[in-house]
Amino acid sequence: MRSIYMLATANIRKNKSQSVSLLIFVLIASALLCVGIVLLTGINAFFDSKGVERNAPHIYVLASQDADKDGISRYIKDYPGVTQTETLELVGGMGQFTAGSTTSTGYIFFSRADEKQLMDAPALIDMGDDNLILQGDAAYLPGFMLESDGGKIGEEFQASLYGAELNFTIAGATEEITFGSPMNTVYRIYVPDERFDEIAAAMPMGETTMISARLSDYSDAEQFQQDFSSDMPQDGVILQSSYLLAKQARTTFPTIVSILVVAFAVILLAVSLIIIHFRIVNSIQESMINIGTLKAVGYKSSQIVISMTMQFGLITLAGGILGLGVAQVFIPIVANILRPQLSLEWVPGFNPGAAAVSLGFMLLTVLLITYLSSIKIKKLHPLIALRGGITTHNFKKNVFPLEKARGSLSFLLALKQIFTAKRQAVMMGIIMMAVAVAVVMGLTLHYSMNVNTEGFIRGFFGEVPEVSLVLKDSTYGKDFPERIAQHPDVRKVFGFETGTVSLNIDGTDNNPSIVEDCALMEGNMLIEGQYPVHSNEIALGSSTARVLDKGAGDFVMVEANGNGTEEQYLVTGVVQYTNNVGFNGLITGDAIRRLLPDYEFYGYNIYLNEDVDIDSFIEDVKAREGDIFMSTSNTLSMIDVILSSMSGIVVMVAIGIVAITLVVVVLALYMVIKTIVIRRRRELGTQKALGYTTLQLMNQIALNLTPSILIGIAAGIVIGCVGFNPLVAAMMTGMGIVKADLPLPMAWLGTAGIALILLSYAVSMLIAVRIRKISAYALVSE
C-alpha cells in the first residue's frame, strides 16, 4: 500500500498546477453543497426550535366584538389535542401604515407591551444603545420593517385605521413567530398601556380578542381550521390561521434559495467529474510508456488503478475539507442575508451531518468516476504500453485535407484537431453548457425580481391594481363605483375582495377572491380553463385543485363561513396566486350570493391611467369622498415591501453564480489547454520549426476550442430559457404556484453569451502563451 501511496503522491507532484485547479473546483463545489444542505435541512428545524422556545401557538382566531367569543373559546378548549390556550385583548383591524420609505396595507393590531403572554411573547431585538424607553407615543414594530427600509429608531410611524390617524415614535423592534413576516400581512405592534387604552377608546369597533392554542401535534392545525370553519359560525371572525402557515410564509423562499445553491453545487460537481474523466484519459495516453514500465517491473493493473483513484481521491479529500472550512465562514453570512425573509435571527453553527454528507457525496462520486475511467488500464498490455500504444497508427478519416480545403492554414489545423479530439470537444461543450445554464438562471431570476417585476407580480400575486380601497360600510358602495369611475385619472373600477369569506370546498378550507366581473381583471392567474361567469361557477386555487384532483368541467360542493348552506358549483378553471398557499380560488359576486344572500362588496380595485401619481390620487379621493374608507392602499407599494425582503437575497445569489461561473470557465480552460499543450508538445515544436509563430499556434489552440465553446454556450442558453420557468414553478409549488411565465431578458442573455465566448477566447490565448517556451532545439536535445 505504501508503494501505491507513493505513486499517487508522485503523480500529484508531477502535475501540481492541474492538481491545484482541480482542488479549487472541488473546494467550491463542496462549500456550496455544504451551505445548501445546511440551509435546506436547518431552516425548518431552526423555525421549529424557535417555536418550541417561544411556546408559539399552533392555531389562533382573531374575533371582533360581533363574534361569539365565549363559544369560540369553549370550542378551542374542548377540541381534541389542545394542550394549552390563551386569550389576549388587542385593538386594530385592516389599515394602512407608513414607516420610513415604506407604505403598505394589512391587518394592524396593537398589543400591550407589559401584558404577560404565555405564548409567543415578543423578544426585543438588541439594537445596542439605540432602543428607546417604551413610553408616551413610543412603539415596538416587527423587526423586518426596520430591516426592509421601514424606518429607524427615533423616526415616526404612522397608521390609519377606521379613519383615525395614529402617530408613533419607533422605539425598537420585536421578533416573534406568529406575526411579523413580510409574507404575512398581519402585524402586531406593542405600545405602552396608556397608549393602548387611548387607541381602544378612539376606535371601539377595533376591539379584538385573540384566542390561541397549542396542540399535541401541530400538524393537526390544518384539520382544526377545517373543523372550526364548518362547526362554528364565522360571524365576527376576522381571521384564523396557524403555525403551519406562519412557518410556510417564513421558510418557503429561503428553501428555494437553498435548492438553487444545492443545484449549482451539483452542476459544479458534474463539471469536476467531467474534467477528472478527461484528465484520467489523457493521463493514460501521456503516461503510456510509464504505465508499461510499471507493469513490466511487477506492478499489477489493479495497483495502478488504485494509485490513480487514490491520486484524485486525495485531491478531493483535501478540497472537500477546505470547502467545509470555507462553508463555515459563509453559512452565517448567508443566514444573515436570509434574515429579512425569516424575520428571525439565525446563527447556524457547525453541522456535522451536513459536512459528512457533502464530503462523503463528493468523495464517493469522484472515486467512482475515477475508478470507471481508469479501469481500461487493466486491458493495456505492457508491450503495447511500452511502444506508446497505437497512437502512431491513425485509422481515422482525414477530414479537411490541407491540399483540398480552403481557408487559413491555422484555422484548418484547428478544425482538424477538433475532429481528432472529439471527446475533448464534447467535454468542453458540456462544461460550457452547464456554465451557461447557471448564468441564465441567475440573471433571469435577478431580472424578474429586481428589474422587470411586472411578470413576477402579475403571475404570483394575482390581481394587482394600482389602488385598493375598503369601505367602512357597504351602503357607501351603492353609488361609489360610479363616482370614482368618472375621475379623470381612473381607467376602471370594480368590486374585488380577498380573504373576507371562508369557503369549504369539498372539505378543504379556502380563502377565495370575490370579483364583481372577472372580465375586468388584468392579472395572470388563470392556468386552466376559463374564469367563472355565471352564478353556478367557480375557479379553484391550484392547491385545492391538486388536493381534490378536480379541474375544469368537474363539480364541487361549497359552503360559506360555516353557515350550513351548501350549493353545487361547476369548476370552470384553475387559478394560481400565493394567497393562503394556493388554497384560494375565484368566485363572482352573484355566485357568492347563492350562499350569502346579503353579501355586498366593501373592497374595490381601481386601475389608473399611465403616469398618475398613486399616493396623490389616494389623497385626492380621500379628500373628495370624506371619511368613508376603512383603508386605502397603494397596492404596488405593498408588493414592494414583500419583494424588498427577497430582492437582496436574489441579487446575492445572482452575483455568486456569475462570479463562480467565471472561476469555473478559467479553471476548466486552464486544465484543458495545459493538457493540450503537453500532449501536442512535439507537434507544436515541429510547427515552430516549420516557421509558425507563437501567436499563430496560440490562435490555433484557441480556435480549436472556440466551436465547442460556442455550441455549448448556445445550447446552455437555450436549455436555460426553456427550463427556467418550469424550474421556478417546481420550486414554488409550496406557495401555490404550478406554472410560471416570467420574462426572459434576451438582450442580457445574448450579451452574457457573447461575453462568455470572448472571455473564453481571451483566457485560452492567455493560457496558451506557455507555447513560447517550446522550441524545436529543446525537443531535439531531449
C-alpha positions in Angstrom: 0.0 0.0 0.0 2.9 2.3 0.7 4.2 2.0 -2.9 0.7 2.8 -4.2 0.5 5.9 -1.9 4.0 7.0 -3.1 2.9 6.5 -6.7 -0.3 8.6 -6.2 1.6 11.4 -4.4 4.3 11.4 -7.2 1.6 11.9 -9.8 0.2 14.8 -7.8 3.6 16.5 -7.5 4.2 15.9 -11.2 1.0 17.8 -12.1 0.9 20.4 -9.4 -0.9 23.2 -11.2 -3.6 20.9 -12.6 -4.0 19.3 -9.1 -4.4 22.7 -7.6 -7.0 23.7 -10.2 -9.0 20.5 -9.6 -8.7 21.1 -5.8 -10.3 24.6 -6.3 -13.1 23.0 -8.3 -13.8 20.5 -5.5 -13.4 23.2 -2.8 -16.1 25.4 -4.4 -18.5 22.6 -5.1 -18.0 21.2 -1.5 -18.5 24.6 0.1 -21.7 25.3 -1.9 -23.1 21.8 -1.3 -22.5 22.1 2.4 -24.0 25.6 2.6 -27.0 24.4 0.6 -27.6 21.3 2.8 -27.2 23.3 6.0 -29.8 25.8 4.7 -32.1 23.1 3.3 -32.2 21.0 6.5 -31.6 23.7 9.0 -34.2 26.3 8.2 -37.2 24.3 9.1 -35.6 22.7 12.1 -34.5 26.2 13.4 -38.0 27.6 13.0 -39.5 24.6 14.9 -36.9 25.0 17.7 -37.8 28.7 17.9 -41.5 27.8 18.0 -40.8 25.5 21.0 -38.6 28.0 22.7 -41.2 30.8 22.3 -44.1 28.5 23.1 -45.7 29.7 19.9 -49.4 29.0 19.4 -50.3 26.3 16.8 -53.6 27.9 16.0 -55.2 31.2 16.7 -58.5 33.0 16.0 -59.0 36.8 15.8 -62.5 37.7 16.8 -64.3 41.1 16.7 -67.0 42.3 19.1 -69.7 40.7 16.9 -68.2 37.2 17.4 -69.3 34.6 19.9 -66.0 34.8 21.8 -67.1 32.6 24.7 -68.4 30.0 22.2 -65.1 30.1 20.3 -63.1 29.9 23.5 -65.0 26.8 24.6 -64.8 25.2 21.2 -61.0 25.6 21.2 -60.5 24.4 24.8 -62.6 21.3 24.1 -61.0 20.5 20.7 -59.1 17.1 20.8 -55.4 17.5 21.1 -55.4 21.0 22.6 -52.9 21.2 25.5 -52.9 25.0 26.3 -55.0 28.0 25.5 -54.6 31.8 26.0 -56.8 34.8 25.4 -55.4 38.3 24.7 -57.1 41.6 24.1 -55.9 43.5 21.0 -57.2 46.6 19.1 -56.9 47.2 15.4 -58.0 45.9 12.0 -57.4 46.4 8.3 -55.4 49.6 7.8 -52.6 51.4 6.2 -49.2 52.3 7.7 -46.2 54.3 6.7 -42.7 53.6 8.1 -39.6 55.1 6.6 -40.0 54.9 2.8 -42.5 52.1 3.1 -46.2 52.5 2.8 -48.3 49.3 3.0 -51.7 47.9 3.9 -52.6 44.9 6.1 -54.1 43.9 9.4 -52.6 46.1 12.1 -53.2 45.1 15.7 -51.9 46.9 18.8 -51.0 44.9 22.0 -50.0 45.9 25.5 -46.2 45.6 25.8 -46.5 44.9 29.6 -49.1 42.1 29.2 -47.7 38.7 30.2 -48.0 36.4 27.2 -47.7 32.7 27.7 -47.5 32.0 24.0 -45.0 33.7 21.6 -44.1 36.6 23.9 -42.2 39.2 21.9 -38.4 39.3 22.1 -36.9 42.8 21.8 -34.2 42.8 19.1 -30.9 44.1 20.5 -30.1 47.4 18.9 -27.4 48.3 21.4 -28.0 51.7 22.9 -30.4 52.8 20.2 -33.5 51.3 21.8 -35.8 53.9 23.3 -37.9 53.6 26.5 -41.4 52.5 25.7 -43.5 55.4 27.0 -45.8 58.0 25.6 -46.2 57.5 21.8 -43.3 55.0 21.5 -44.0 51.7 19.8 -42.1 48.5 19.1 -42.5 47.4 15.4 -41.9 44.0 13.8 -38.2 43.6 13.2 -38.5 43.0 9.4 -39.9 46.5 8.9 -36.7 48.1 10.2 -34.6 45.8 8.1 -36.6 46.5 4.9 -36.2 50.3 4.9 -39.3 50.6 7.1 -37.9 53.3 9.3 -35.3 53.7 12.0 -35.4 54.0 15.8 -36.5 57.5 16.7 -38.4 58.1 13.4 -42.1 58.4 13.0 -44.5 55.6 12.3 -48.0 56.4 11.0 -51.0 54.2 10.9 -54.5 54.8 9.5 -57.4 52.6 10.8 -61.2 53.2 10.7 -60.5 56.8 9.5 -58.3 57.6 12.6 -54.7 58.8 12.0 -52.3 57.4 14.6 -48.7 58.6 15.1 -45.9 56.8 16.9 -42.2 57.1 17.5 -40.3 53.9 16.7 -38.6 52.8 19.9 -37.4 49.3 18.9 -38.1 46.1 17.0 -39.6 42.8 18.1 -39.1 39.2 17.0 -41.9 36.7 17.1 -43.2 33.6 15.4 -46.9 34.2 14.8 -46.8 37.7 13.2 -44.2 40.0 11.8 -43.2 38.4 8.5 -43.1 40.2 5.1 -45.1 37.3 3.5 -47.8 37.6 6.3 -49.7 40.8 6.2 -50.8 40.6 9.8 -48.7 42.9 12.0 -48.6 43.2 15.8 -47.3 46.4 17.3 -46.5 46.8 21.0 -47.4 50.0 22.8 -47.5 51.2 26.5 -50.7 50.5 28.5 -51.8 54.2 28.5 -51.4 54.4 24.7 -53.3 51.1 24.2 -56.2 52.5 26.2 -56.2 55.7 24.1 -56.3 53.7 20.9 -59.1 51.4 22.2 -61.2 54.4 23.2 -60.6 56.1 19.8 -61.7 53.1 17.8 -64.1 50.8 19.8 -65.0 49.0 16.6 -61.4 47.7 16.5 -61.5 45.8 19.8 -60.3 42.3 19.0 -59.9 39.1 21.0 -57.1 36.7 20.1 -57.7 33.2 21.2 -54.7 30.9 20.8 -53.9 27.3 21.5 -51.2 24.8 21.3 -51.8 21.2 20.0 -50.1 18.0 21.0 -49.2 17.7 17.3 -49.0 21.0 15.3 -49.6 19.2 12.0 -53.3 18.8 13.2 -53.7 22.6 12.8 -55.0 22.3 9.2 -57.7 19.9 10.3 -58.6 22.2 13.2 -59.1 25.1 10.7 -61.4 22.9 8.5 -63.4 21.8 11.6 -63.6 25.3 13.0 -64.9 26.7 9.7 -67.6 24.0 9.5 -68.6 23.7 13.2 -68.6 27.3 14.3 -70.5 30.4 13.0 -68.0 32.7 11.3 -69.8 36.0 12.1 -67.3 38.4 13.6 -64.3 36.1 13.0 -61.7 38.4 11.4 -59.4 35.6 10.5 -58.0 32.3 11.7 -54.5 31.0 11.0 -51.9 28.5 12.1 -48.3 27.8 13.0 -48.1 25.9 9.7 -48.9 28.9 7.6 -46.6 31.2 9.6 -43.8 28.6 9.1 -44.5 28.4 5.4 -44.5 32.1 5.0 -41.1 32.4 6.6 -39.3 29.3 5.2 -40.6 28.8 1.6 -38.4 31.4 -0.1 -35.2 30.6 1.9 -35.8 26.9 1.0 -36.0 27.9 -2.7 -32.6 29.7 -2.3 -31.2 26.6 -0.7 -32.4 24.4 -3.6 -30.7 26.8 -6.0 -27.4 26.6 -4.1 -27.5 22.8 -4.0 -28.4 22.7 -7.7 -25.5 24.9 -8.6 -23.2 22.8 -6.4 -24.3 19.7 -8.2 -23.6 21.4 -11.6 -20.1 22.3 -10.4 -19.6 18.7 -9.2 -20.7 17.4 -12.6 -18.2 19.8 -14.2 -15.5 18.5 -11.8 -16.3 14.8 -12.7 -16.1 15.6 -16.5 -12.7 17.2 -16.0 -11.5 14.3 -13.9 -12.6 11.8 -16.6 -10.8 13.9 -19.2 -7.7 14.2 -17.0 -7.5 10.5 -16.4 -8.0 9.5 -20.1 -5.2 12.0 -21.0 -3.0 10.8 -18.2 -3.2 7.3 -19.5 -2.3 8.4 -23.0 0.5 10.7 -21.8 1.9 8.2 -19.4 1.5 5.1 -21.6 5.2 4.2 -21.5 5.4 4.8 -17.8 2.4 2.5 -17.2 4.1 -0.1 -19.4 7.2 0.3 -17.3 5.3 -0.1 -14.1 3.6 -3.2 -15.3 7.0 -4.6 -16.6 8.6 -4.2 -13.2 5.8 -6.0 -11.4 3.0 -3.6 -10.6 -0.4 -5.1 -11.1 -3.0 -3.4 -13.1 -5.2 -3.1 -10.0 -2.4 -1.3 -8.1 -2.0 1.2 -10.9 -5.8 1.8 -11.0 -5.9 2.1 -7.2 -3.0 4.6 -7.3 -4.8 6.7 -9.8 -8.0 6.5 -7.8 -6.1 7.5 -4.7 -4.5 10.4 -6.5 -7.8 12.0 -7.3 -9.3 10.8 -4.0 -6.6 12.7 -2.0 -7.2 15.8 -4.1 -11.0 15.5 -3.5 -10.5 14.9 0.2 -8.2 17.9 0.6 -10.5 20.1 -1.5 -13.6 18.8 0.3 -12.2 19.5 3.8 -11.1 23.0 2.8 -14.5 23.5 1.2 -16.1 22.6 4.6 -14.0 25.2 6.2 -15.0 27.9 3.7 -18.6 26.9 4.2 -18.4 27.5 7.9 -17.3 31.1 7.1 -20.1 31.7 4.6 -23.0 30.0 6.3 -23.5 32.7 8.9 -23.2 35.3 6.2 -25.9 33.6 4.1 -28.1 33.2 7.1 -27.8 36.9 7.8 -28.8 37.6 4.1 -31.9 35.5 4.6 -32.8 37.2 7.9 -35.3 39.8 6.4 -37.3 36.9 4.9 -37.0 34.7 8.0 -37.6 37.7 10.3 -35.7 35.7 12.9 -32.0 35.8 14.0 -30.4 32.5 13.0 -26.8 31.8 13.7 -26.2 28.3 12.5 -23.2 26.5 13.9 -21.2 23.6 12.6 -23.4 20.9 11.3 -21.5 17.5 11.3 -24.3 15.8 9.4 -24.3 18.2 6.5 -20.5 18.2 6.5 -20.4 14.4 6.4 -23.0 14.2 3.6 -21.4 16.8 1.4 -17.8 15.4 1.9 -19.0 11.8 1.5 -21.0 12.5 -1.6 -18.1 14.3 -3.2 -15.6 11.5 -2.4 -18.0 8.8 -3.5 -18.8 10.3 -6.9 -15.2 11.3 -7.6 -13.8 7.8 -6.6 -16.5 6.1 -8.7 -15.8 8.1 -11.8 -12.0 7.8 -11.3 -12.2 4.1 -11.0 -14.5 3.7 -14.0 -12.3 6.0 -16.1 -9.0 4.3 -15.2 -10.2 0.7 -15.4 -9.1 0.5 -19.1 -5.6 0.3 -17.7 -6.3 -3.4 -16.9 -6.8 -4.1 -20.6 -3.5 -2.5 -21.6 -0.7 -5.0 -22.4 2.8 -4.0 -21.1 4.3 -4.4 -24.5 1.8 -2.1 -26.2 2.2 0.4 -23.4 6.0 0.4 -23.8 5.5 1.1 -27.5 3.3 4.1 -26.6 0.1 2.4 -27.5 -1.2 2.5 -31.1 -1.3 6.3 -31.3 1.2 6.1 -34.2 -1.4 4.2 -36.2 -4.2 6.5 -37.2 -7.1 4.8 -38.9 -9.5 7.8 -38.8 -10.7 9.6 -41.9 -8.6 12.6 -42.9 -11.1 15.5 -42.5 -10.3 18.8 -44.1 -7.3 17.6 -46.2 -5.0 20.6 -46.4 -4.3 20.1 -50.1 -8.0 20.4 -51.0 -9.7 22.5 -48.2 -9.8 26.3 -48.5 -9.1 28.7 -45.7 -6.5 29.9 -43.3 -4.0 27.2 -42.5 -4.2 27.9 -38.8 -8.0 27.7 -39.0 -7.9 24.4 -40.9 -5.5 22.9 -38.5 -7.8 23.9 -35.6 -10.7 22.3 -37.3 -8.7 19.1 -38.0 -7.8 19.0 -34.3 -11.5 19.2 -33.3 -12.3 16.0 -35.2 -9.1 14.4 -34.0 -10.1 15.1 -30.3 -13.8 14.7 -30.4 -14.1 13.7 -26.7 -12.3 16.8 -25.7 -14.6 19.0 -27.8 -17.7 17.3 -26.4 -16.4 17.7 -22.8 -15.7 21.4 -23.3 -19.1 21.8 -24.9 -20.9 20.1 -21.9 -18.9 22.2 -19.4 -19.8 25.5 -21.1 -23.4 24.4 -21.5 -23.6 23.8 -17.7 -22.0 27.1 -17.1 -24.4 28.9 -19.5 -27.4 27.3 -17.8 -26.3 28.5 -14.4 -25.7 32.1 -15.8 -29.2 32.1 -17.4 -30.8 31.0 -14.2 -29.0 33.6 -12.1 -29.5 36.6 -14.5 -33.2 35.8 -15.3 -34.0 35.4 -11.6 -32.4 38.8 -10.9 -34.1 40.4 -13.9 -37.6 39.0 -12.9 -37.4 40.1 -9.3 -35.4 43.3 -9.4 -35.7 44.9 -12.9 -38.9 43.9 -14.7 -41.0 42.8 -11.8 -44.4 43.0 -13.5 -44.4 39.4 -14.7 -43.5 38.1 -11.2 -46.1 40.3 -9.6 -48.9 39.6 -12.0 -48.1 35.9 -12.1 -47.7 35.1 -8.4 -49.6 37.8 -6.5 -52.8 37.5 -8.6 -54.8 40.6 -9.3 -52.7 43.7 -8.6 -54.4 47.1 -9.1 -52.7 50.4 -8.6 -55.1 51.2 -5.7 -57.2 49.1 -3.4 -60.0 50.7 -1.3 -62.0 49.2 1.5 -65.2 51.0 2.6 -66.4 51.3 6.2 -69.9 50.3 5.2 -71.2 48.5 2.2 -74.0 51.1 1.8 -71.4 53.6 0.6 -70.8 51.2 -2.3 -74.2 51.8 -4.0 -73.0 54.9 -5.9 -69.3 55.0 -5.0 -68.1 52.9 -8.1 -70.0 55.2 -10.5 -68.5 58.3 -8.9 -64.9 57.0 -8.8 -65.2 55.8 -12.4 -65.8 59.3 -13.6 -62.5 60.5 -12.0 -60.2 61.7 -14.8 -57.3 59.5 -13.6 -59.3 56.2 -13.4 -59.4 53.6 -16.2 -61.8 51.2 -14.4 -63.1 50.2 -11.0 -64.8 47.0 -9.8 -65.6 45.2 -6.6 -62.8 42.8 -5.5 -62.2 41.2 -2.1 -59.8 38.5 -0.9 -60.0 36.6 2.4 -63.3 38.2 3.6 -65.2 34.9 3.1 -64.1 31.4 4.0 -65.3 28.7 1.7 -65.4 25.0 2.5 -64.9 23.3 -0.9 -65.4 19.5 -0.7 -63.9 19.5 2.8 -61.0 21.9 2.1 -60.7 25.3 3.7 -60.2 28.1 1.2 -60.0 31.9 1.2 -61.0 32.9 -2.4 -61.1 36.2 -4.2 -64.6 37.5 -4.9 -64.9 39.5 -8.1 -67.7 41.6 -9.4 -66.8 40.8 -13.0 -63.9 38.5 -14.0 -63.8 40.0 -17.5 -62.4 43.3 -16.0 -59.3 41.6 -14.3 -55.8 42.1 -15.6 -53.8 39.6 -13.6 -52.2 36.4 -15.0 -53.9 34.0 -12.6 -55.6 31.5 -15.0 -53.7 28.3 -15.7 -56.5 26.0 -16.8 -60.0 26.6 -18.3 -61.6 30.0 -18.0 -62.8 32.5 -15.4 -66.2 32.0 -13.8 -69.0 34.0 -15.3 -72.4 32.6 -14.1 -73.8 32.3 -10.6 -73.2 28.5 -10.5 -69.5 28.7 -11.4 -66.2 28.8 -9.5 -62.5 28.6 -10.3 -60.4 26.6 -7.9 -57.0 27.5 -6.4 -54.0 25.4 -7.6 -53.5 23.7 -4.2 -57.2 23.0 -3.9 -57.4 21.5 -7.4 -54.4 19.3 -6.6 -55.7 18.0 -3.3 -59.2 17.4 -4.6 -58.0 16.1 -8.0 -60.5 18.4 -9.7 -60.3 20.5 -12.8 -62.4 22.4 -15.4 -65.7 20.6 -16.0 -65.9 19.0 -12.5 -68.5 19.8 -9.9 -67.8 20.7 -6.2 -70.0 21.3 -3.1 -69.3 24.7 -1.5 -70.2 26.1 1.9 -69.5 29.7 3.1 -68.4 30.7 6.6 -69.8 27.5 8.0 -73.4 28.7 7.7 -74.7 25.3 6.9 -75.9 26.3 3.4 -74.2 24.1 0.7 -74.5 24.5 -3.0 -73.1 22.7 -6.1 -70.8 24.7 -8.4 -69.3 24.0 -11.8 -65.5 24.3 -11.9 -64.7 26.5 -14.9 -60.9 26.6 -14.4 -57.9 26.6 -12.1 -56.1 29.8 -10.9 -52.9 30.4 -9.1 -51.6 33.1 -6.7 -49.8 32.9 -3.4 -52.6 33.9 -1.0 -53.2 31.1 1.5 -50.5 29.0 -0.3 -52.9 28.1 -3.2 -56.0 27.2 -1.2 -57.8 30.2 -2.6 -59.9 30.4 -5.9 -62.1 32.8 -7.7 -65.9 33.3 -7.5 -68.2 36.1 -8.7 -70.3 38.3 -6.5 -73.5 36.8 -8.0 -72.2 33.3 -7.3 -71.3 34.0 -3.6 -74.8 35.4 -3.1 -76.2 31.9 -3.6 -74.5 31.1 -0.2 -74.6 34.6 1.4 -77.7 36.4 0.0 -76.9 39.7 1.8 -73.3 39.8 0.5 -72.1 43.3 -0.6 -68.7 44.5 -1.7 -66.7 46.5 0.7 -63.4 46.3 -1.3 -62.7 47.8 -4.7 -59.9 47.6 -7.2 -59.0 50.8 -9.0 -56.8 51.0 -12.1 -55.3 54.3 -13.1 -54.1 55.9 -16.3 -50.4 56.0 -17.0 -48.1 58.4 -15.2 -50.6 59.1 -12.4 -49.1 59.5 -9.0 -50.8 56.8 -6.9 -50.3 58.4 -3.5 -51.6 61.8 -4.7 -54.6 60.1 -6.3 -55.4 58.4 -2.9 -55.2 61.7 -1.0 -57.4 63.3 -3.6 -60.0 60.6 -3.4 -60.0 60.7 0.5 -60.5 64.5 0.3 -63.4 64.2 -2.1 -65.2 61.3 -0.6 -64.7 62.1 3.1 -64.4 59.6 6.0 -66.0 56.6 4.2 -62.9 54.3 3.9 -61.7 51.7 6.3 -58.4 51.6 4.4 -56.8 52.9 1.2 -53.8 51.1 -0.2 -51.1 51.7 -2.8 -51.0 48.0 -3.8 -47.8 48.2 -5.7 -46.1 49.7 -2.7 -47.4 46.8 -0.6 -45.9 44.3 -3.1 -42.6 46.3 -3.0 -42.4 45.6 0.8 -42.7 41.9 0.1 -40.2 41.9 -2.8 -37.7 44.1 -0.9 -37.1 41.2 1.5 -36.4 38.9 -1.4 -34.6 41.2 -3.9 -31.4 41.5 -1.8 -31.2 37.7 -1.5 -31.7 37.2 -5.2 -29.0 39.8 -6.1 -26.5 38.0 -3.8 -27.4 34.6 -5.4 -27.0 36.1 -8.9 -23.7 37.7 -8.1 -22.4 34.5 -6.6 -23.5 32.4 -9.6 -21.9 34.7 -12.1 -18.6 35.1 -10.0 -18.2 31.3 -9.5 -19.1 30.8 -13.2 -16.1 33.0 -14.2 -13.8 31.0 -12.0 -15.1 27.7 -13.4 -14.5 28.9 -17.0 -10.9 30.0 -16.2 -10.1 26.8 -14.3 -11.7 24.5 -16.9 -9.8 26.2 -19.8 -6.6 26.1 -17.9 -6.7 22.4 -17.3 -7.8 21.6 -20.8 -5.3 23.9 -22.6 -2.4 22.8 -20.4 -3.3 19.2 -21.2 -3.4 20.0 -25.0 0.0 21.8 -24.9 1.6 18.8 -23.0 0.1 16.2 -25.4 0.9 18.2 -28.6 4.3 19.4 -27.4 6.2 17.6 -30.1 3.7 18.6 -32.8 3.8 22.3 -31.7 7.7 22.2 -31.7 7.7 20.8 -35.2 5.3 23.5 -36.4 7.6 26.1 -34.8 10.5 24.6 -36.7 8.4 25.0 -39.9 8.0 28.7 -39.3 4.8 29.1 -37.3 4.9 31.9 -34.8 3.9 31.5 -31.2 0.9 33.8 -31.8 -0.3 31.6 -34.7 -0.1 28.5 -32.6 -1.9 30.2 -29.7 -4.7 31.2 -32.1 -4.8 27.6 -33.4 -5.4 26.2 -29.9 -7.9 28.9 -29.1 -9.8 28.4 -32.3 -9.7 24.6 -31.7 -11.8 25.1 -28.5 -14.0 28.0 -29.8 -16.6 25.9 -31.8 -17.3 23.6 -28.9 -17.4 26.6 -26.5 -19.8 28.4 -28.9 -22.1 25.5 -29.3 -22.1 24.7 -25.6 -22.9 28.3 -24.6 -25.7 28.5 -27.2 -27.1 25.2 -26.1 -26.9 26.2 -22.4 -28.7 29.5 -23.1 -31.5 27.6 -25.0 -31.8 25.0 -22.2 -31.8 27.7 -19.6 -34.5 29.7 -21.3 -36.7 26.6 -21.9 -36.2 25.2 -18.4 -36.2 28.4 -16.3 -40.0 28.8 -15.9 -40.7 25.1 -15.2 -37.9 25.1 -12.6 -39.3 28.2 -10.9 -42.8 26.6 -10.9 -41.4 23.4 -9.4 -39.6 25.3 -6.6 -42.7 27.5 -5.7 -45.2 24.7 -5.6 -45.4 25.0 -1.9 -46.6 28.6 -2.3 -49.4 27.6 -4.6 -47.6 28.3 -7.9 -47.7 25.5 -10.5 -47.0 27.5 -13.7 -44.5 30.3 -14.2 -44.3 32.7 -17.2 -41.6 35.1 -16.1 -40.0 37.3 -18.8 -36.6 36.3 -20.2 -34.0 39.1 -20.6 -32.9 38.0 -24.1 -30.7 41.1 -24.5 -28.9 40.3 -21.2 -28.6 36.6 -22.1 -27.3 37.3 -25.5 -24.7 39.8 -24.1 -23.8 37.3 -21.4 -23.3 34.6 -24.1 -21.1 36.8 -26.2 -19.1 37.9 -23.1 -18.5 34.2 -22.1 -17.3 33.4 -25.6 -14.9 36.4 -25.7 -13.8 35.6 -22.1 -13.1 32.0 -23.1 -11.1 33.0 -26.2 -9.1 35.6 -24.2 -8.4 33.2 -21.4 -7.4 30.5 -23.9 -5.0 32.8 -25.6 -3.6 33.8 -22.2 -3.1 30.3 -21.0 -1.7 29.1 -24.4 1.1 31.7 -24.1 3.2 28.9 -22.5 3.7 27.7 -26.1 6.5 30.2 -26.4 8.7 28.0 -24.1 8.5 25.2 -26.6 11.4 25.1 -29.1 12.5 22.7 -31.8 16.0 22.8 -30.4 14.8 21.6 -27.0 12.9 18.8 -28.5 15.9 17.6 -30.5 18.1 17.9 -27.4 15.6 15.7 -25.4 
